[in-house]
Amino acid sequence: MQQPTSPSRSVAARVESVIRDVLGLTTEPIAASSRLREDLEADSVDAVMLVMAIEREFAGKIPDDEAARLATVGDVVEYVSRRLSAQEPS
């Protein structure tokens, strides 16, 4: 995954924006602890769409086995943040 294109927007804000877009959420609160399936009612098709949208937003690939472990909004933010920091130049 490449560096965020806009340093003024945090990873969390970008992830939330993608989730809102894919799931069509407007005013529902989204917390880091929000579970994608149970709280935000993402079905299996939504889950695939979310992964694809996150991959597009952050210009990287999320392997299927890792994507399956992303259960909460916080999990997604942490995963993306970890991947981005691993790519920072030393």
N, C-alpha and C positions, 0 to 999 in steps of 0.2 A: 504494500500500500504506500502511496506516495504522501508527501507532506500535505497538510490541509492547504487549500488555495487561498483561504481567507483567514489570516491569523486572528481577526477580530471575532470570528465565530468559533466557539468552543466545539470540541468533538461532541459533547453532550447535546448542544443545541442543534448541531447538524444531524445527529442520529434521531433526535426527537422530530425534527422537520421531516426526515425521510419516513419515519413511522407514521406521522400524521398524514402525510401524502398518500402512502400505500394503503393505509387502513381507512382513509376518509374521516379521520377524527378532527373535529374542529374545536370544541370547547372542553372535551373530557380531559381531566387532569392526567398527566403522565408523569409518574414518579420513577426514580431509578429502580424501585422495588416492584414496579408494575410487571406482572407476568404477561408475556406476549400472548399466549393461548388463553389462559384463564381470565385475566383482567381486561385485556384489550381485544379478546375474542378473535384472535388471528387463527384461521384454519390452516390446513397444510398448504393450500395454494397461496394464501397470504404469506406464509412463512418463506416459501420459495421466492415470492415477489420481493419480500423484505430483504432477503440475502442479496438478490440481484441488484436492488436499488442501493444497498449499502456498498456493494462492490463498485458500482458506478460512481457513487458519491466520493469514495475514498480511493478510487483507481487501484483496486487490488482484488485478489481472489481469496475467497473464504472456502477452504476445503469442506466437503460435506460432513465429515466426522466432527469438525469443529463447529460448524453451523448448527448441528444437532444439539450441541451443548449450550447454546445461547437461549436461555429460558426467560431472562428478564431484560428490561431496558438497560439496567446497570451492567449486565453481562456483555451486552453489545458494546456499550461505551468503553468498558474495560478492555475488551478484546481489540477494538479498533485503536484505542490509545496505546496499548502494548505493541501492536504491529507498527504503528507510526513511530514510536520511540525507538524501536529496534532498527528502523531504517534511517535514523538521524545520522549524519556524518560524524565521525569521531573527532 
